[in-house]
Amino acid sequence: MQTLHKKAISHPHQHHRLLSALLASLLCNTMIVLALLTCIVLRAFSIQAKVVDSFEECKAFFYKNTEPEGMDQNAKKICQMYEGGGPYYYATLYSVPHRIPLYSAYTLDPACSSTPGATCKNKWHVEPQISQPQNPTDHMVLEKDSDENIIKGNQAISSDYNDTGYDHGHLKPNSFQCGTGRTATCTLTNAAQIDLCFYCIHWSKWENTLKKLLKGLANDNATVYIVTGTVPSATERIPQKGASGDTERVAVPSHIWTAVCYKHHTDDTKTFSFSYMGRNQPAEPGISLMRVSNLNDRLSELYHKFIKIFVDDCGEDNKLNMIKESFQKLINLPVNQGVQMSPDVQNTLGAVKRAISSDSTSSTINVTLRTVTAGLGFDSMQEYYNVTEELKAFSGSACLITHAKPLVIHAEHKKREGSESSDAVECLLVPEKQKTAADGSHCSSISDSAESCQCTTEGETKPCCSFPCLYSKRLKGYRCYSGQVQIPCSPPYSVITYKGERCLDDYPCATYGYDYYWCWTGSLPHNWDYCSPPLWHSKAKSGKYCRSNHACAKYGSEHKWCYTDNKDSWDRCCSSDDCHSAVNDQICRSDHLCGYYGYSYLWCYTDNRGNWDYCCKDCH
């Protein structure tokens, strides 16, 4: 193993290699099967919808007759109604480039809120005028009766969902209405690609909780306006590569959100609003309850533009405690769940608050909080990753790892603040957007425009990130937008090397133009070392996960490797824990996923010429 730790004085230049791994289909547990068996199949009806230039005809579904501000103005506006010239049932904004709805706006029919939902299997409809604007057919038709080759030009079709782990997710839930109104939700223009496990295990609970809450508040003097929407992922699309037919046509939502406005018509003190949002993934989706103004801020970050759902946020400061208690009771959230502060921090914060509010403080003195420095502790690297990705996306803050192993417990401490597990992580909260290039290099100047972000550094020009550097599951790597162009990037994530040595404060771990992560540890230009890359699910070919503070990388060796325990046991490894990743950054053939295939080790074919290599996850 000594050769693995040997490193050259200068860095060998190597090009970035991007993994184009396929996403494995997600397997769901028995809860999903039971949930699906309770569904009731609808009779087949025809649905009518109208593609319009404005929502004037169906503005009644929007609070104060005003649609959300800031959404794509080129998206198609649809007033959804049932066949026969009946009333409109909801309004939808549909994105043709993404082939998914951006939102559906609707109201709750209290009389229907107690009835269960139903499936639309084999009853899905499509909108001819979305794919052919001049088509005289101004109503939806059954998908099975339409020309698939024409429809799929601008819309998703049911076959796009095959073998992906995603299902048709109603933005307007069909259980929020009954009769023909429920049937009107069975259209692909109201369906987004929602992870089946995410919906059945997580999101459906929030929908049911919302129904129960609003049913209990039903009042002839009030109207409930609801908007449920998506955030199209910039990197995740279906069908996946390797599937038959056209691939990667349809954007998968990275997040799903709902905003609720309870408008009382005679007493504004009884008007209130709230919202919730979660990541479209089966494990730890992070669904959280928030003010509508906070949702606006989060959507503005994710969409990279100003978003406002309700024109005046609809009395968002009213009844927040009542809403929180209702959701906590119905979905069993811990009442005291939240940020935990150490006693020292609590005492300091309390002292500051008392000083500011003290009678002795002159009313003419203004106290302004200018900077906040925070040290965060997490029980595991996975928790660190989930929280810090949200911090980057929503607040532009990064948390640099300062400790990736347990702290020493002193004898005088009865209880350590934080976890004693071998996976514990501590980090320092800092602003992410600084004068750095996408690879972490320092910039003497930055030019950031709508077209691109350019960094001048040491006589050369490098691209920089206009928005946070986030992990792409599909590409198995980090990406950001430089203006309108998506580029590889090196996220700020750590100030310690893979051996635990501290990096120089101005040189945190990054790629700095190379194909590995490293940092300066002392006087320039010779004192440097490798960093453990920000890969939170790397795995050894033995099937064991890499140690959390020693992810899969070369560390100066010819092949990628990692430690798998605290006894320095090591093995060659894969950068990602999925059915398609092989060692040496290779990809398993789509028809030959990782497995044992009668041998004592995991392997797969990597091309059609019989070449093979080790892989890291048994998918058979």
ZIKARA-V719502 format. One record per helix or strand. SS is the DSSP state (h for helix, s for strand). FROM is the first residue (numbers start at 0). TO is the last residue. Records with the same first field share a line. If there is no record, write none. Layout:
SS = FROM-TO, FROM-TO
This chain:
h = 1-4, 29-36, 54-60, 62-64, 109-111, 127-130, 142-144, 147-150, 157-160, 173-175, 179-182, 187-189, 195-215, 267-269, 291-302, 319-330, 342-356, 380-394, 582-584
s = 39-40, 46-51, 68-68, 75-81, 87-94, 99-106, 117-118, 124-125, 140-141, 165-169, 186-186, 190-194, 221-237, 249-263, 271-278, 287-289, 307-307, 374-377, 396-402, 424-430, 435-435, 441-441, 444-447, 452-456, 459-462, 469-471, 476-481, 484-487, 493-493, 495-495, 501-501, 509-509, 517-519, 527-529, 538-539, 544-544, 552-552, 560-562, 569-573, 580-581, 586-586, 594-594, 602-604, 611-614
